[in-house]
Amino acid sequence: MPLPPASGTGRYFVKAAKSIRLIRQGCTNRPFYHISVTHRRRLNSQAVIEQLGSYDPMPNTNNEKLVALNLERIKFWLGQGAHVTNPVGELLGLAGFFPIHPRSYMTAWRNRRTERENQAKAEKSTESTTTEV
């Protein structure tokens, strides 16, 4: 009878589930992320199996956040049973590879709501200045 994985045979780590996640790089106040495949277990020194893309969350001069994805390799790893973390799922949803993540809808809804509130405040301030004159 084979030993269970918890006995320290090392088999569990070899067959462990993989995860597609963001790995933070860059400097302080200037993050940059690599989209990578790693073992699903949380270790301080996680070995990257393969890098699948990159994500720069800081807007450039055209107010764009840059994302590079290798969709063929992402399909391969999903076929191998890799799990996708929520932030990567959001990026893949915005890229059109997955359905749009519900958190993306909520963020857009909140942004529209605050924009409407700011417009209403601006209109009230302009009305109050015109009536005072």
C-alpha positions, 0 to 999 in steps of 0.5 A: 500500500503506498504512503499518503502524501502527508507522510513526506514522500514528496509525491504530493508536491510533484502532483500538486495543483498549479496556480496562475497568479500575479507576482509583484515586481518593481520598486516602492510606489511603482508596482509591476506584475508578472503573470506566472504559473507556480505551485498552488501551495504558499511558500516564501520562495515560490519557484516560477514554472513559467511566465505567461505575461505581464501587467503594468497597473500604472497608467502611461502617458495615454492613461493606459494600463498595459497587459501582455498575455500569452493566451496559448500557454494560458490555454495549455495550463488551464488544460493541465488543471491550473487554477486562476486567482481572482486578479488574473481572472479579472484581467483575463475577463477584461481581455475577453478570454474569460467572461467578465468578472463580477468585481469588474462590474462592481468597480465600473458601477462604483466609478459611475456613481462617484462620477455622477455625485461629483457632477451633481456637486459641481452643478450645485456649486455653479448654481449657487455662484450664479444666484449670488451674483 
